[in-house]
Structures are given as C-alpha cells and as structure tokens.
Amino acid sequence: MGTEKRVYRLEADGPGGMGLEAMECDPADFASELPTQTLHEYYSDEELGMSVGVWTTSTMQEAFGPYPGDEFVWLLEGGFTMVDGDDNVLDTYHEGGCVYFRNAAPVSWVQKGHLKKFYITYLNPNREVPSGVPVDGAVKAIDLDAASAQMEVLDSTDSFTFAGDAPEQRDHVVFANDGGDMFVGLWDSTPFETEMAPFPWHEFVRILEGEIEITEADGTVHRFVADDCFFIPAGTACRWKVPGYVKKYYATLDAPSDD
C-alpha cells in the first residue's frame, strides 16, 4: 500500500510483476460460497476512504446492496453481471470496459469465472450512507462513442500553469457522485507542457490515445501511452508534457484528506 505523493503506474500483476496478495473474505459479504480473491493496493487514504489498486475474484455473488462506495473500474479480464434485490439482471459488463458504480446502489454483483480489474473506490467514513439511491443508471459502462460525441471545449484551464500557449482541451463528465466530489469522464487535448507544481486533485487515468510524459520534482520521468493506467495523488509535485493529441478516461476526487 502506498501513501507517498508520487506518480503510481498501475500494473496488472503488481509493481514489477510481484503478484497480488490473497484476501480474507467475510461470509457476510456474499450470497454464495466464498470466492478466491487477490489484491494489490497501490495507494490508500483511510481518512478520505479512498483506495486504488488491482483486484481479482473467482466465481461468486456479493450480498445484496447497498454498494459500498463510489467506484470506477477498468475490466482487464473477464466480465460480470449486476442484479437487483429480486435477482433481475440489470446489465452485463464485458472485458475491456470501464464501469462506474454509485455509492449505496441497491444491487448485487454476480461473477461467473475469473475477473481482474483496476479500480479506484471512494467511501467517505465521515458521511452517512445515502438512502433511496435509484437502481437505474447506478452502475453503467461508459459508451466511448456516445461520450466522445458529447465532449465540449473547456472554458478554463486555471488549475494549471502552462509553459507556452494553453492547449484546446475538451471534456465530458459521464458520472458525478452524490457527494459532488468524485467525477468520471472523458478528456482530450492538443499538445502542451505545464510548469512544475502540486497536482490539484487525486486522479486515476486510463490513456486511450497519444502519450503523456510526467516528471516528478526529484527528476523521475514517467511515460504513459495508450492502455497504460496510472494514479496521481493530490499534492504530487509534477510537470506534464503532451507532445501530440491525447485522450483519456479519468476519475478525479476533489475532497481533501481532512474532509
């Protein structure tokens, strides 16, 4: 588990292929026999209630809701189905897709076979669990074509200081949580460079097109290209360089650690 303010490259088998650790499963969390689950947590903030990592499971069904937190995932291997309290199928989600979950949704996860995902979860321990969350739209895979068609030019880039001309950036938010501090969306940009500065929010990124080079204050350089995934904690001192067109999925969390 990481807590350092640095850039984390998410790797499917843990850092450098070190592997994932077996999890202890609680029978109360399941409406099935206990599965085999493994995990590597790249970053965690217990006060905020946020976790970022890679997770696997075998066949199982989770206990019926409320779903434990807002979440955004990239399905690396396998797929799953969500059902309501009467076991009616709500939707099925497939390998390669990106899916968001609304906190406290009255649903149950049904897993047949192996699944692996990158994830960011958020369950603020200082907030009451919301009630009356509707099932409709509470768990949804992002339709890339539909989201791309709804992207709009950002009218402000005030969060960043650019080394040179400001780029044209477009964005479309596909999900905002009920707390108003977690957002999932699609973003693209023309080339740009930023000045070295603390990163303004927590961000989980899946690159779809192009590349991003991020330099940390100690000189460490990270290069990310299509189908790379990374996480930057808020406050990480870094500089971005985007040499050409870039497009990404993102999940951002604005809440400070002492919220």
C-alpha positions as CSV (number, residue, x, y, z in Angstrom):
1,M,0.0,0.0,0.0
2,G,1.3,3.4,-0.9
3,T,0.8,6.7,0.7
4,E,3.6,8.8,-0.9
5,K,2.8,11.8,-3.0
6,R,4.2,10.4,-6.2
7,V,3.0,9.0,-9.6
8,Y,1.9,5.4,-9.5
9,R,1.9,3.2,-12.6
10,L,-0.7,0.6,-12.3
11,E,0.5,-2.9,-13.4
12,A,-1.9,-5.8,-13.7
13,D,0.3,-8.2,-11.7
14,G,1.5,-5.6,-9.2
15,P,4.7,-3.5,-9.3
16,G,7.3,-5.3,-11.4
17,G,5.1,-8.4,-11.6
18,M,5.5,-9.0,-7.9
19,G,2.0,-10.6,-7.8
20,L,-1.2,-10.0,-5.7
21,E,-1.9,-11.0,-2.1
22,A,-4.7,-13.3,-1.1
23,M,-7.6,-11.6,0.6
24,E,-9.6,-12.9,3.6
25,C,-13.2,-13.0,2.6
26,D,-16.1,-12.3,5.1
27,P,-19.1,-14.7,4.6
28,A,-21.4,-11.8,5.5
29,D,-20.3,-10.1,2.2
30,F,-21.5,-12.9,0.0
31,A,-24.7,-14.6,-1.1
32,S,-22.7,-17.5,-2.4
33,E,-19.8,-19.7,-1.4
34,L,-16.6,-17.8,-0.6
35,P,-14.6,-16.9,-3.7
36,T,-10.8,-16.7,-4.0
37,Q,-9.8,-13.0,-4.2
38,T,-6.5,-11.3,-4.5
39,L,-5.4,-7.6,-4.3
40,H,-2.6,-5.2,-4.7
41,E,-3.4,-1.8,-3.2
42,Y,-1.2,0.9,-4.9
43,Y,-2.5,3.8,-2.9
44,S,-4.8,4.3,0.1
45,D,-6.1,7.2,2.2
46,E,-8.0,5.7,5.1
47,E,-9.2,9.2,6.4
48,L,-10.6,10.0,3.0
49,G,-11.9,6.5,2.3
50,M,-10.1,6.1,-1.0
51,S,-8.3,3.1,-2.4
52,V,-6.6,2.5,-5.8
53,G,-5.4,-0.9,-7.0
54,V,-5.8,-4.1,-8.9
55,W,-8.2,-6.9,-7.7
56,T,-9.2,-10.4,-8.8
57,T,-12.0,-12.7,-7.9
58,S,-13.3,-16.1,-8.8
59,T,-17.0,-17.1,-9.2
60,M,-19.2,-15.5,-6.5
61,Q,-22.2,-13.4,-5.8
62,E,-22.0,-10.5,-3.4
63,A,-24.6,-9.8,-0.7
64,F,-27.4,-7.5,-1.9
65,G,-26.5,-3.8,-1.6
66,P,-26.0,-1.1,-0.7
67,Y,-23.0,-1.0,-2.9
68,P,-20.0,0.0,-0.7
69,G,-18.8,3.3,-2.2
70,D,-18.4,5.2,-5.4
71,E,-16.1,3.3,-7.8
72,F,-14.6,3.4,-11.3
73,V,-13.0,0.3,-12.8
74,W,-11.3,-0.9,-15.9
75,L,-12.1,-4.6,-16.6
76,L,-8.8,-6.2,-17.5
77,E,-10.0,-9.8,-17.6
78,G,-13.5,-11.3,-17.5
79,G,-16.9,-9.7,-17.1
80,F,-19.7,-9.6,-14.6
81,T,-23.5,-9.1,-14.2
82,M,-25.4,-6.8,-11.8
83,V,-28.8,-7.8,-10.4
84,D,-31.4,-6.2,-8.2
85,G,-32.9,-7.5,-5.0
86,D,-35.1,-9.9,-6.9
87,D,-32.2,-11.3,-8.9
88,N,-33.4,-9.5,-12.0
89,V,-30.5,-8.8,-14.4
90,L,-29.8,-5.1,-14.7
91,D,-26.8,-5.3,-17.1
92,T,-23.8,-7.3,-18.1
93,Y,-20.3,-5.8,-18.3
94,H,-17.5,-7.1,-20.5
95,E,-13.7,-7.4,-20.6
96,G,-12.0,-4.2,-21.7
97,G,-14.9,-1.9,-20.5
98,C,-14.8,0.9,-18.0
99,V,-17.6,1.0,-15.5
100,Y,-18.7,3.3,-12.7
101,F,-20.7,2.5,-9.6
102,R,-22.8,4.8,-7.4
103,N,-22.4,4.6,-3.7
104,A,-25.3,2.7,-1.9
105,A,-26.9,1.4,-5.1
106,P,-29.3,-1.4,-4.2
107,V,-27.6,-4.1,-6.3
108,S,-25.6,-7.3,-6.2
109,W,-22.5,-8.3,-8.2
110,V,-22.8,-11.8,-9.9
111,Q,-19.4,-13.2,-11.0
112,K,-19.1,-16.3,-13.2
113,G,-15.4,-17.3,-13.6
114,H,-12.3,-15.2,-13.2
115,L,-12.2,-11.4,-13.2
116,K,-9.4,-8.8,-12.8
117,K,-9.8,-5.1,-12.6
118,F,-8.0,-1.8,-11.9
119,Y,-10.1,0.3,-9.6
120,I,-10.5,3.5,-7.6
121,T,-13.0,3.3,-4.8
122,Y,-14.3,6.1,-2.5
123,L,-16.4,5.7,0.6
124,N,-16.0,8.7,2.9
125,P,-16.2,7.5,6.5
126,N,-17.4,10.9,7.7
127,R,-20.6,10.8,5.6
128,E,-23.9,8.9,6.1
129,V,-24.7,6.3,3.6
130,P,-27.3,7.8,1.3
131,S,-30.8,6.2,1.1
132,G,-33.1,5.9,-1.8
133,V,-30.4,5.6,-4.4
134,P,-32.2,4.5,-7.7
135,V,-31.2,1.4,-9.4
136,D,-31.5,3.0,-12.9
137,G,-28.1,4.2,-14.0
138,A,-26.3,3.4,-10.7
139,V,-23.9,1.0,-12.4
140,K,-23.0,1.8,-16.0
141,A,-20.3,1.0,-18.6
142,I,-19.0,4.1,-20.5
143,D,-20.0,4.2,-24.1
144,L,-16.9,5.7,-25.7
145,D,-18.6,6.8,-28.9
146,A,-21.5,8.5,-27.1
147,A,-19.2,10.2,-24.6
148,S,-16.9,11.4,-27.4
149,A,-19.9,13.0,-29.2
150,Q,-20.8,15.0,-26.1
151,M,-17.3,16.4,-25.3
152,E,-17.2,20.2,-25.1
153,V,-14.3,22.7,-25.1
154,L,-13.2,23.7,-21.6
155,D,-13.6,27.4,-21.0
156,S,-10.9,27.4,-18.3
157,T,-7.6,25.7,-17.5
158,D,-7.0,27.8,-14.4
159,S,-5.8,24.7,-12.3
160,F,-2.6,24.6,-14.4
161,T,0.2,26.9,-15.4
162,F,1.4,26.2,-18.9
163,A,4.9,26.6,-20.3
164,G,3.9,28.2,-23.5
165,D,0.4,28.5,-25.1
166,A,-2.6,26.9,-23.5
167,P,-4.0,23.9,-25.4
168,E,-7.5,23.3,-26.5
169,Q,-9.0,20.8,-24.1
170,R,-12.4,19.1,-24.3
171,D,-14.2,17.2,-21.6
172,H,-17.4,15.3,-20.9
173,V,-18.4,14.1,-17.3
174,V,-20.3,10.9,-17.5
175,F,-20.7,10.4,-13.7
176,A,-20.7,12.7,-10.7
177,N,-21.2,11.1,-7.3
178,D,-23.9,12.3,-4.8
179,G,-21.2,14.0,-2.7
180,G,-20.2,16.2,-5.6
181,D,-16.5,15.5,-5.2
182,M,-15.9,12.5,-7.5
183,F,-16.1,12.8,-11.2
184,V,-15.7,10.2,-14.1
185,G,-15.3,11.3,-17.6
186,L,-13.6,11.6,-20.9
187,W,-11.0,14.3,-21.8
188,D,-8.7,15.1,-24.7
189,S,-6.2,17.8,-25.5
190,T,-3.9,19.3,-28.1
191,P,-0.1,19.4,-27.2
192,F,1.0,21.3,-24.0
193,E,3.5,21.5,-21.2
194,T,2.9,22.6,-17.7
195,E,5.1,24.1,-15.1
196,M,6.3,22.0,-12.1
197,A,3.5,22.4,-9.4
198,P,1.5,20.3,-6.9
199,F,-1.2,18.3,-8.7
200,P,-4.6,19.8,-7.8
201,W,-6.7,16.7,-7.2
202,H,-6.5,12.9,-6.9
203,E,-6.7,11.4,-10.4
204,F,-7.0,7.8,-11.8
205,V,-6.2,7.7,-15.6
206,R,-6.6,5.2,-18.4
207,I,-4.9,6.5,-21.6
208,L,-6.9,5.9,-24.8
209,E,-4.8,7.7,-27.4
210,G,-1.5,9.5,-27.5
211,E,1.1,9.8,-24.7
212,I,1.8,11.7,-21.6
213,E,5.2,12.3,-20.0
214,I,5.2,13.2,-16.3
215,T,8.3,14.4,-14.5
216,E,8.3,14.5,-10.7
217,A,10.2,17.0,-8.6
218,D,13.1,14.6,-8.0
219,G,13.6,14.2,-11.7
220,T,11.8,10.8,-12.1
221,V,10.2,10.6,-15.5
222,H,7.2,8.5,-16.4
223,R,5.9,7.9,-20.0
224,F,2.4,6.7,-20.5
225,V,0.8,5.6,-23.8
226,A,-2.4,4.0,-24.9
227,D,-3.8,1.4,-22.5
228,D,-1.5,2.5,-19.7
229,C,-3.1,3.3,-16.4
230,F,-1.8,5.5,-13.6
231,F,-2.7,7.4,-10.4
232,I,-1.6,10.7,-9.1
233,P,-2.4,11.7,-5.5
234,A,-3.4,15.3,-4.9
235,G,-0.4,17.4,-4.0
236,T,2.2,15.4,-6.0
237,A,4.7,17.9,-7.4
238,C,5.0,17.2,-11.2
239,R,5.2,18.6,-14.7
240,W,3.2,17.2,-17.7
241,K,4.4,17.1,-21.3
242,V,2.0,16.1,-24.0
243,P,3.7,16.0,-27.4
244,G,0.6,15.4,-29.5
245,Y,-3.1,14.7,-29.3
246,V,-4.0,12.8,-26.2
247,K,-7.3,11.3,-25.0
248,K,-8.1,9.6,-21.6
249,Y,-10.7,8.3,-19.3
250,Y,-10.4,9.7,-15.8
251,A,-11.8,9.5,-12.3
252,T,-11.0,12.6,-10.2
253,L,-11.6,13.1,-6.5
254,D,-11.5,16.7,-5.2
255,A,-12.0,16.0,-1.5
256,P,-9.0,16.8,0.8
257,S,-7.7,14.2,3.2
258,D,-9.0,16.1,6.2
259,D,-12.6,16.4,4.8
